[in-house]
Amino acid sequence: MSILDAIIQNKIAEVAMNKSKVSLQELKEKIQKQEPARDFLGSLRKKAPLSIIAECKQRSPSKGTLISPYVPETIAKSYEDGGAAAISVLTDGVFFGGTLEDIRKVRQKTSIPILRKDFIIDEYQIFESRAWGADSFLLIAGVLDLQTIDQYIHLGRTLGMEPLIESHTEKELELAAHSQGTIIGVNNRNLSSFDVDLKKSAIALSHIDTTKNKDHSLSRLFVCESGIHSWKDVLTMKNLGFSAFLVGESLIKSPDPLKKIKELQGENP
């Protein structure tokens, strides 16, 4: 069984358990008490072509614990101060050490949009994301079919959230490109093995129309995910057509995340 298979198997059980504890109606009532969602797409566009989505995560299946102690709200504040366009918060507990509570904590200390980074397999999780204060969420083309992706995109938009559609292979990117999504990510990390290869982005993006979304109403925004460690990496990917960069490990492990974000934006590289 691959790492991704194990994660999804666990996620099915986790969602079922969460549903038994908190009903969908309770989530909807909690959403009514939330402030309106922050504009994730707008924030990325404002800082493009050097938009940084800075990630808060405690550990990963391949690297183990990345930071200890883990105080996501403090980390997120340093990201915002460094010029990040948005914050990605890992909420998977078993494999990444995150919780939904992390979103609430980060939202209290920051003013930029928050992406819930998790493995969405059920519309319940989308309501859950908004109820806890997320402004966007991740959909993985390697896990969901096109019909489900479009269904979840539509649901997200009714809640004020524009999701990030993530792909890894050329086939997955083609699926994402045929969706109604406007924010398309190419993950350089293979979620089955967790190996990272920046060349994946170059190959995949070269075969895709990067200009418009499915109904040609909005210009798409492409996000390069994983494997970004330096200004040189950012510049290379920017020249391929990416205008946003989701960065996790190199920021989390940095002794000075604020300085590191500035470096990734070309300041004192």
Rosetta blueprint (number, residue, H / E / L):
1 M L
2 S L
3 I H
4 L H
5 D H
6 A H
7 I H
8 I H
9 Q H
10 N H
11 K H
12 I H
13 A H
14 E H
15 V H
16 A H
17 M H
18 N H
19 K H
20 S H
21 K H
22 V L
23 S L
24 L H
25 Q H
26 E H
27 L H
28 K H
29 E H
30 K H
31 I H
32 Q H
33 K L
34 Q L
35 E L
36 P L
37 A L
38 R L
39 D L
40 F H
41 L H
42 G H
43 S H
44 L H
45 R H
46 K H
47 K H
48 A L
49 P L
50 L L
51 S E
52 I E
53 I E
54 A E
55 E E
56 C E
57 K L
58 Q L
59 R E
60 S E
61 P L
62 S L
63 K L
64 G E
65 T E
66 L L
67 I L
68 S L
69 P L
70 Y L
71 V L
72 P H
73 E H
74 T H
75 I H
76 A H
77 K H
78 S H
79 Y H
80 E H
81 D H
82 G H
83 G L
84 A L
85 A L
86 A E
87 I E
88 S E
89 V E
90 L E
91 T L
92 D L
93 G L
94 V L
95 F L
96 F L
97 G L
98 G L
99 T L
100 L H
101 E H
102 D H
103 I H
104 R H
105 K H
106 V H
107 R H
108 Q H
109 K H
110 T L
111 S L
112 I L
113 P L
114 I E
115 L E
116 R E
117 K E
118 D L
119 F L
120 I L
121 I L
122 D L
123 E H
124 Y H
125 Q H
126 I H
127 F H
128 E H
129 S H
130 R H
131 A H
132 W L
133 G L
134 A L
135 D L
136 S E
137 F E
138 L E
139 L E
140 I E
141 A L
142 G L
143 V L
144 L L
145 D L
146 L H
147 Q H
148 T H
149 I H
150 D H
151 Q H
152 Y H
153 I H
154 H H
155 L H
156 G H
157 R H
158 T H
159 L L
160 G L
161 M L
162 E L
163 P L
164 L E
165 I E
166 E E
167 S E
168 H L
169 T L
170 E H
171 K H
172 E H
173 L H
174 E H
175 L H
176 A H
177 A H
178 H L
179 S L
180 Q L
181 G L
182 T L
183 I E
184 I E
185 G E
186 V E
187 N E
188 N L
189 R E
190 N L
191 L L
192 S L
193 S L
194 F L
195 D L
196 V E
197 D L
198 L L
199 K H
200 K H
201 S H
202 A H
203 I H
204 A H
205 L H
206 S L
207 H L
208 I L
209 D L
210 T L
211 T L
212 K E
213 N L
214 K L
215 D L
216 H L
217 S L
218 L L
219 S E
220 R L
221 L E
222 F E
223 V E
224 C E
225 E E
226 S L
227 G L
228 I L
229 H L
230 S L
231 W H
232 K H
233 D H
234 V H
235 L H
236 T H
237 M H
238 K H
239 N L
240 L L
241 G L
242 F L
243 S L
244 A E
245 F E
246 L E
247 V E
248 G L
249 E H
250 S H
251 L H
252 I H
253 K L
254 S L
255 P L
256 D L
257 P H
258 L H
259 K H
260 K H
261 I H
262 K H
263 E H
264 L H
265 Q L
266 G L
267 E L
268 N L
269 P L
